[in-house]
């Protein structure tokens, strides 16, 4: 099994290839207040630098010891946020439509991140028994009560 970092780098490379660009993104494992919640595993920040927007993904340490399907689901979801932060909205919407995916509006950021991930990896993000993103086939679509 790949380490967490290897899986993340593999998924970033796949997203770059699917989109035909190099996503300016960084990542680390660290603390964040959301991570104290049972469902808190990842967050993505938009950063504006001299060379344009970049994104930074932070992951909870507890994710590195989680099952592989959970690691992969959260990584794909957070990369969806990265793409949404970096690629202009109209351009991203056209690209996703060419993949057969109609993206929700940016006001529905969580659902949109899942849909972007689906456009990249050609399969939907699922949610496990703890209502956390997963790539496990036995999981369910995003529950509506989680919000948009």
C-alpha positions in Angstrom: 0.0 0.0 0.0 1.2 3.5 -0.8 2.0 5.9 2.0 -0.3 8.9 2.4 2.2 11.2 0.8 2.7 8.9 -2.2 -1.1 8.6 -2.7 -1.5 12.3 -2.5 1.3 13.0 -5.0 -0.1 10.3 -7.4 -3.6 11.9 -7.2 -2.1 15.4 -7.8 -0.3 14.1 -10.9 -3.5 12.5 -12.2 -5.4 15.7 -11.7 -2.7 17.7 -13.5 -2.9 15.3 -16.5 -6.7 15.3 -16.6 -6.8 19.1 -16.6 -3.8 19.6 -18.8 -2.0 21.9 -16.4 0.2 21.9 -13.3 -1.8 22.9 -10.2 0.1 25.3 -8.0 -0.7 23.6 -4.7 1.2 22.5 -1.5 0.2 20.3 1.4 1.1 19.4 4.9 -0.1 17.5 7.9 -0.9 19.7 10.9 -3.4 21.2 13.3 -6.6 23.0 12.5 -9.6 23.6 14.7 -12.0 21.6 12.4 -9.8 18.5 12.9 -11.1 18.1 16.5 -14.4 17.0 15.0 -15.0 13.4 14.2 -15.4 14.2 10.5 -12.5 16.7 10.4 -9.7 15.4 8.2 -8.8 18.0 5.5 -9.1 21.7 4.6 -7.9 23.7 1.6 -6.9 27.4 1.7 -6.6 29.8 -1.2 -3.4 31.8 -1.1 -2.6 34.7 -3.3 1.0 35.3 -4.2 3.0 37.4 -6.5 2.7 34.8 -9.3 -1.1 34.3 -8.9 -3.3 32.1 -6.8 -2.0 28.9 -5.2 -3.8 26.5 -2.9 -2.6 24.8 0.3 -4.1 21.6 1.6 -3.8 20.7 5.3 -4.6 17.2 6.5 -5.1 15.9 10.0 -2.6 13.5 11.4 -5.4 11.0 12.1 -5.9 10.7 8.4 -2.5 9.0 7.9 -3.7 6.0 9.9 -7.2 5.9 8.4 -8.3 3.2 5.9 -7.0 3.7 2.4 -10.5 4.3 1.0 -11.0 7.2 3.4 -7.5 8.7 2.6 -8.2 8.5 -1.1 -11.7 10.0 -0.8 -10.6 13.0 1.3 -7.5 13.5 -1.0 -9.7 13.6 -4.1 -12.2 15.9 -2.4 -9.6 18.4 -1.3 -8.0 18.3 -4.8 -11.5 19.2 -6.0 -11.3 22.3 -3.8 -7.8 23.1 -5.2 -9.0 22.9 -8.7 -12.0 25.1 -7.9 -9.8 27.7 -6.3 -7.2 27.8 -9.2 -9.1 27.2 -12.4 -11.4 30.1 -13.5 -15.1 29.1 -13.0 -16.3 29.3 -16.6 -13.3 27.4 -17.8 -13.7 24.7 -15.2 -17.4 24.4 -15.9 -16.7 23.9 -19.6 -14.0 21.3 -18.9 -16.3 19.3 -16.6 -19.2 19.5 -19.1 -16.9 17.9 -21.7 -16.3 15.1 -19.2 -20.1 14.7 -18.8 -20.3 16.4 -15.4 -22.5 19.4 -14.7 -20.9 21.2 -11.8 -23.0 22.8 -9.1 -22.5 26.6 -8.5 -19.5 27.7 -6.4 -21.9 28.6 -3.6 -22.2 24.9 -3.1 -18.5 24.4 -2.5 -18.6 21.0 -0.9 -20.8 19.3 -3.5 -18.9 21.1 -6.2 -15.5 19.7 -4.9 -17.0 16.2 -5.0 -18.3 16.8 -8.6 -14.9 18.1 -9.7 -13.3 15.0 -8.3 -15.8 12.8 -10.2 -14.9 14.7 -13.4 -11.2 14.0 -12.8 -11.4 10.4 -11.7 -14.5 9.3 -13.5 -16.2 7.9 -10.4 -18.2 9.6 -7.6 -16.9 10.4 -4.2 -18.9 8.3 -1.7 -19.5 8.7 2.1 -18.8 6.0 4.7 -20.6 5.1 7.9 -19.0 8.1 9.7 -20.2 10.4 6.8 -16.6 10.9 5.7 -15.5 10.9 2.0 -14.6 7.5 0.7 -13.8 5.6 -2.5 -15.3 2.4 -1.0 -17.9 0.9 -3.4 -20.2 0.0 -0.5 -20.5 3.6 0.6 -23.3 6.1 -0.1 -23.7 9.4 -2.1 -23.2 12.6 -0.1 -26.0 12.9 2.5 -28.1 16.0 2.0 -28.0 17.0 5.7 -24.2 17.6 5.3 -25.0 20.8 3.4 -23.6 22.3 0.3 
